Amino acid sequence: MKVIVVGSSHGGYEAVRGMLLENPDAEIQWYERGNFISFLSCGMELYLEGTVKDVNTVAYETVDNAEKDGVHVFVQQEIASIDEKNKSVHVKNLADGSERDESYDKLILAIGATPRRLDVPGKDLENLYAMRGRDWAIKLKQKMVDPDLKHVFVIGSGYIGIEAAEAFAKAGKEVTIVDHNPRLLGNYLDSEFTEKLTQEFKENGVNFVGSVNVSEFVGKDGKVSSVKTDQGTFDAELVVETAGVIPNTSLVDGLLDLDERGRIKIDEHQETSVKDIYAVGDATKVPYAPTGELSSIALASNARRQGRTAAANAAGRELKMTAVSGSSALSVFNYHFASTGVKQDTQEKCGVKGAESVLIEDWAVPPFVSEEAGNAKVYFKITFDPTDGRILGGQIMSTRDVTANINTISFAIQQHATVYDLAYADFFFQPGFDRPWNIMNEAAQAAVRKINK
C-alpha cells in the first residue's frame, strides 16, 4: 500500500508515525513545501525567550530520522493538484522547477491554516510579522535583539498574541496588545481570570486595549511606524499579527466538500467526501465533547489525535476520532493557567444555554505551608449543567503550577461525569502537594450545594 501524507506539522507528523505503527510495510511518502519538517509553532515562545537555544530543535522529527524508519521525505515539494479518479497527485519541486505525478492508495492531507492578515491600508509595509512557523520564529528572534526596535504592536490576544507580547516585553520592548474582544484572552477564560492577567501584563509593562478595530498601518521609508485604530494611534516599528487563521484549502476547493468557512468536511474516521482521502488538523473541525457537536479548535493535541485516527483508518482498522474539550494551558509572567470545555461568559458561542458555574479561591496546600515554601492562592472555576450536574468545563490559575488538574476535568467531560461524581472523587493528600480536599472536590461540592438549594 502506498500512502501519501501532505504537510509536516502536528497532524501530518502523527499520520506518518501512526502509519508506521499500523502498517510497517506501507510505502509512505511525506511532502512538505518548506525546507524544514515538523516545526512546532507552539514551542516558539520557548525559543524566543531563550529557554530553547537552537530553533532547529523545536520539532518532532528530522528528515534523517524519518528516512531511517523507511519514510520517503520530500521537502520543498508542493502538491499542486489531486486527481481523485486516477488516485494521483501532481508534484512541483520548488527547488529545481521539475514536475511529476505520484500515485497513491491512501492520501492524508494535513494542509493546515495560514495566518489571517488584516486587509487595511499599509498592509504591504515592511515589519508586519506573523507568528507561525520556523521562518517567522527566526525573524522574530532577530527583531528581539534589534536596538532600533522600541515599540511592538500585537494584534490579537489569544495564546499566540499573548506569547508574542510577553516575549517582547521580557526583551525590554514597549508592547501594546489589542483585540476586538473587550477582554484579553476572552475566548479562553472568564472575566475573573482575565482581570488578574490584564493587571499582570500591566505590571510587566504591557498595555492591553480591548474592543479595538485597526484601520491603517502607517509607514515611513517603506516600513511600519505606527498603527491607526478607532481608539487612537500607536507607535510601532514592528507589528505582530495574530488575528486568527484561515484554512489552507485552496488545493481541494472544488474537489472536497468544504463548509461555509472553507474547512474540509470529514466523517468520524477523518475521511473526506472523496473515498481514500483523509484530512486532519486546523483545516478541519473536531467533535466537541461538552456538546457532541463539531467545533473548530486549532490545537496541536487535536491534530495529533486526528493524525493517528486517519492513519488507523487508512490502514484498514476502524477507529473513531475521540471527542475533545479544547484543553489548553499557558504561562503569563508569574501566572500559570489552563482551561477546558465551556466557559460561563462564552457558553452561547458553544451552543450552550443555562450553564452554571462555581468559583473557588483557596490555597494550593494547607495554609501552614508558607508562600516562601511554595504555597500560593489557586483560583478554580467549574461550569456545569444545573439540570443534571454534568460537568461542562473548568478553568484554573495560580502562581504555582497546578494546571494538570484541568486534565482531570477534561476526562470528566469526555466521560459525561457530574459534579456529584467529582465532589468526593479520590485524590491523594500530602501536605507538600495538595490539600485534604483537592480544589476540584471543593468546587464540585459547592456546585452540588448550588444545585440543591
N, C-alpha and C positions, 0 to 999 in steps of 0.2 A: 504494500500500500504506500502511495506517495502522498504526503501531507505538506501543504504549503502554508506557512504562518507569515502573515504580513504585519509588521510592527513589532518593536522590541522592548516596549515599556512593560509595565506590570502584567497586563493581560497576555501579551504576546510571549513574554518570558515563561509565564506559568503554563501556557498552552504547550510550549515546547517541552518543558520539564514533565508535564503531565503525559504527553505522548510518549516520551522515553520510558515512563513507568508503565503505561498501558500497553504499548506495542513496541518493544525494543528493536524489532526487526523492520519497522517502518522507515521509509526514506523520508527524512524531514528536511525541507528547505525553509530557511528563515531569512526574511527580507527586511532590510532597514534602509530607508532613503538617505539617512545621515551617515556620518563616518564613524559613529560610536554606538554600540548597542547597550541597551538596558540601563540607561541613566535613571536615577531615582530623583525626580524633582522634589519629592517630599524630604529629601536629605540635603537640599540646597542650603538651608539656613545653617546647618552644621558646618558646611564648607565656608560659607560667607563669614561666619563668626570665628573660624579658625579651629574649631573642635576637630574637624577633619582637614588635614593639610593638603591632600592630593585629590583634585577633582575627579581624576580617573578611577578612584576607588569607590566613588559614590554610585555603585552599580551592582546589580545582581550577578552579572555574568561577563565573561570576556569571550572574544572570538576564539582564542586558542582553546579555552576550556570547553566551549560548546563543541568545537570540532573534534576534540579528543573523545567526546561522548558520541561522535558519529553524526552530528548535525552539520548540514551544509549551510554555512552562514554567508550571506551576500550583503555587504554594506555598500552604500552609495548606489543602490539599485532600486528603482522605483517600479511598482506595479502600476502600469499606465491604464490598463483596461482588463476586463474579465469577460471571457466568452463562456457563459454558463452552459450553452448547448454542447460545445465540444470539450468542456471542462478543462480550460486552459487560461493562462494569464499572459499578457504581453508585458515584457520586462524591458525597461530602459536603464542602461548602465550610465549613470550620471558622471562617472569618471572618464570614460573613453568614448561616450556617444553611441556605442553599439546597442542593438536591439535584438530581442529574440522572444520566442514563445516557449512557455513551460506548461506541461500538462499536470493535472492533479487528480487525485481521487477524493480528497477532502481539502477544503480551503477554510482557514481560520483567520478572520480579519480582526486585528487589534489596532485599528487605524485612529482611534482616539479623538482628540479635540484640539483645536487651536485657540490661543488666547484671543479674547474679544478686544478689538481696538476701537476706540471712540472715533466716530466719523464727524469730526468738528474741524473748523479752520485751523491750520497749523499742524495737522496730523502727519505731515511729511517732514517735519523738522527733525534734526538730529537730537539724540539723547532722550528719545521716547523709548523706554525699555519694557520688555515683558519679563516675567519671572517663571520660565518654564523651559526645561531642557538644559543640556550641558553648555551649549554655546552661550546662552544668556547668563548662566552661572559664572562663566569666565569673564564676561563683560562687566557684570555687576561687581565682581570681586575687584576688578581693576578700578572701577569707579570709587570703591570704598577707600582707596588709598590716594585718590586724586586730591591734591592740596587745593585746587581751584574750585572744587565742589563744596558748596556750603549749604545749599538748600535742596532738600529732596521732597518731592510731592508724590504721594502714593494714592492711587485711585482704587478704592475697594478695600473694605475692612473685613473680608473673610480671612481664612487661615493664611493664604499666600500674602495678602497685603499686610497682615499683622507681622508675619515673619520678615518681610522686607523692611517695614518701619522699625522694628526692633533692631535688626542687624545694622541699619544705617545710623540709628541713634547710638548704638554702642560704639560705632566707628567715629563718633564725635560730630555727626552732621545734624543740622536743624531739620527736623522732619515734621511734615504735616500729612495727615492721613484723612481722606474724605470718603464719604459714601452717600449714596442716595437714600440709604436706610438711616433713620434718625439715631439708631444705636450702633455702636461698634460691636461687631460680631453678633448682630441682631438675629441672624438666621441660625445661630448655633447655641445661644444661651439666652436665658430670660433676663429681665432688667435688673434683678437683684445682683446678678453676677457681672453684667456689663457695666454697671455703675462703678463697681470696685475696680474693674480693669481699666476703665477710662481714666479714673483717678491715678491708677498705677502708671499708665502711659504719661499722664501729665507730670507726675513727679519725676519721670525719667526723660523729660524734655521732648515728648512727642505730643503735638497738638492734634486733637481729633475734632473734625467738624462734620456733623451729620446733616441729612436732608439737603445734600448739595447736588447741583447739576453743573457739569463742566461745559462751558460754551466755546472756549477757544484756547489753543496753545499759542502763546506769543513768543516770537523769536527774535534773535539778534545774531547777525552774521551766520544765518542758517541753522542756529542751534536754539533750543528752547531756553527762554529766560524767565518766563512767568506763565501762570495759568489763570485764565479768567473763569469765574464761576458766578452763579447767582447770589453768592454770599461774599463776594469780594474777589480781589486779585491777589495771588500768592506768588512770591518769588520761587523760582525753581530752575536750577541748572540741570536737574535730572528729574524725569517723570517715570514712575514705575506703574504701568497699567495692569491691574489685577481685577478687572471688572468682569470676571466670569470667562467662560469658554464657549466655543461654537463647535458642534460636531463636525469632524473632518470627513464628511461623507460624499464629497463630490464624485469620488471614484465609483460609487454604487448608486448614484442618483439615476433613476430610470431602470435600474436592474433589480434592486431590492425594495421591498416595501419600507417606506420611511414614515415617521409620524409628522405632526404639524411643525415640529422644530428641527426636522432633519435627522432625528435619531433613528437608528436601524431597529425595526421591529423584529423581535426574536420570540421563540417559544420558551418553555421552561427548561429545555435542553440546550439552549443557546443557538438553536438552528434558525436561520433566517427564512424568508419566504421562498428561497430557492434551495432545493434539496442539496445537501452535502456542502453548503456554505454556512459557516458559523460566524458569529460576531460576539466580541467581548469588549469590555472597557467603557470608557467615557462616551462613546458614540451610541450607547445602548441604555436601557433602563434596567433596574433590578427589582425583584419582589421585595416589598417593604413590610416587614413583619408586624408592626403595630396595626396596620390597616388591611393587609392582604392584597393591596393594590400595587401597581408598578410605580416606581419613582425614579427620578434622575438623581443619583447620589454618586458623585465622582470621587471615589476613594480607592486607594491602591488595594486595600484589603478586599473590596468588592471585585475589582478587576481580576485579582488573582483567583478568587473563588470561581469566577466565570471562566477563566482560562482553564482551570482544572476540570470544570464541568464540560466545557466544549471538547477538550481532549478525550475525556472518557467516552462521550457520545460519538465522537468522530471515530474512535477506535472500536465501537460496537457495543460498549457497555452502557446501559441506560442509567443516567444519573440526572436528577433534577437539581436546578440551582437552589441553594439554600436561601431562605428569606432572611434579609439583613435588617438592621435597625439604624444604620448610619452612625456607627460608633466612631468617635474620634477624640483625640487629646492634643493638647498643646501647652507649652510654657510661655508665659508673658512676663518677662523680667523675673520678679520674685514669686509669681503665682504659677501653679500647675492646675489645669482644669481638663475635664473630659465631659462628654455628653453622649447620649444615645436616645434614639426614638423621638417621641413627640415632646415639644416644649409647650408650656402654658400659653405663652404670648403668641406663638405662631401655629397653634393647632389647626386653625381653619385652612392654612396652606397645605396641611397634610390630609385634609378631608375629614377632620375630627371635630366634633362639637360636644360641648358639655363636659370636657375633661376637667378634673380637679387636681390640685397639687398641694403638697405639704413641704415647707422649707424648714430644715433643721440646722441650727448652728450649735456646734459642740466642739470639745477638744478632741484631737486625734487619739490621744491616750489619756489615762487618768490624770486629773489636774495636779496630783502631787509630783508629776514629772514636769520640770520647768521648761520654759521656752528655750532657754540656753541649752538644755539637754535634748532638744529636738521636738518638743511639743508645739502644736500650732492649732489655731482655730480651723475647723472644717465646715464648709457650707455645702449642704446636700439637699437636693430637691427631687422629689419623686412625683411623677404625674401618672394618674390612674383613671380608670372608668368608674365613676361612683355607683353605677348600677350593679356591677358585679365584682368590683375591686381589681379588675385585670390591670396589670402594670403596662403602661404605655411609653414611659420614658424616664430618664434620670439625668441629673447634672451634678457635678461635684467640683469643688475648688478649694485649694488651700496653698499655703506657702510650703507645706510638707507634701511630698508626692504621694497622694492617696488615690490617684487616677484609676488604678487597677480595679477598684470597686465597680466601675462602670461596666467592666466585662461581665460581672455577675448580673447586673441589670439587663444588659443586652441578651444574655442567655435566658433570663426570666421572661423577657418579652417574646423571644422565639418559642419558648415552651408554654406560652399563654398562662404563665403563673400570675397569681394575685397577690395583693398586699397581705392577705390572710396567710398565704404561704410564706411570705418573706418575713412577717412580723416575728416569728420565733424560729426562723431558719438557723441551723447550726453553723456558727462561725467560731474560730478559735479565739481564745482570750490569753494574752500575755501582755503585762503592763508596758513593756517596751515597744509593743507593736500595735496594740488595739485596746479598746475598752471592753468591759464585760458584755455590753450590748454594742455590737457594731452599729455605726451610724445608719446603715441601711435598715437594721432591725428597728432602731428608734423611729425612723421616718415611716416605716410600714405600720408600726404600732399607732403612730399619730394619725395615719391615714385611716386605719380601722376605726379609731375613735371618731374621726370626722364623718365617716360613712354611717356610723351607728348612732349619731346624735339624734 
